[in-house]
Amino acid sequence: MTQPAKRRMTFGRGLAVAFVAAIIATAIGMAVPRWGLPFSWAALVLVPGYLLAVAPSVRRGIASAVIAFAVLGGAAVVGFPVAELGLLVLGITRGALLFPTRPLRGIVTESVFLSAGIGLGVLLFTPGALGVGLATWGFFLVQSCYPLFAGSSTQATPKQDDPFNAAMARASALLEDR
């Protein structure tokens, strides 16, 4: 049975996601006043889409996107602030489900990236649809730096023995049996 292809989260993929998220946020920012919905509902699209785009495998991406959409959709129906919960869901799913690492390192990394993303988003925000798109772009621009600093996961591949040493061990075992 073949292993599913692994995708790597890269800075370039993060930049592409930031660009697409800014376009989606701008479009939603222009359409939301007509629908009478709060703009924070854009998190229903942006967070699952981000998780799906950066996931190391399609299966994990779909699972994390479905979980994020279910949590955020339930919160939206109940009246919970979706944007704030979206940040929490993004951090937990990326740090625990998509790219697991040591708990303390994951908490610190996610806290730093989410705080820096929010900070840049606030700096770039101006009233109107274009300002919302620019703030969203800024937030996801910071998130695109995640693979540069996050490090590797704790799920290391099993250590492979050197082929020479393995052959030497087999040969020694054969000689000792004589």
C-alpha positions, 0 to 999 in steps of 0.5 A: 500500500502506498503512502499518501503524498505529504505536502510541506507548508512553505513560506511561498504557500503561506504568501499565496494563502495570504493573497487569496484571503485578502481578496476573499475578505475584501469581497466579503467586506463589500457584500456583508453590509447588504446581508446584514451579517457581522463581518466576523463570519468571514472566519467561517471561510478563512480559517478552514480554507487556511487550514486546508491550504497549509495542511501536510496532507489532504486528509489532515487538511480536510479533517481540520477544516471540517472541525474548524467549520463545525466549531465556528459554525456552531459558535455563529449560530449560538451568537459567540464571537466567531472572529476571536474563536476563529483565532483560537481554533486556528492556533489549536488545529495548526499547533496540535493537529496539523503540525504537532510539537512539544506542548510548551513550544506549540503554545509559545509559537502559536501565541507569538504568531497569532499576536503578531498577526493581530498586531499587524492586522490592527496596524493595517486596518482602515474602515471599509472593505479595502482596509479589512482586506489589507488587515486580513492580508497582514494577519495571514502574511505573518502566519506565512512565516510560521514554517520558518520558525515553527521547527519540526514536529515530535513525530520523527520517522523511525531511525534507519540503520546505516545499510553498511552496518546492517549488512555487517551485523548480518554477516557477523551473525552468520559467522558466529553461527558456524 
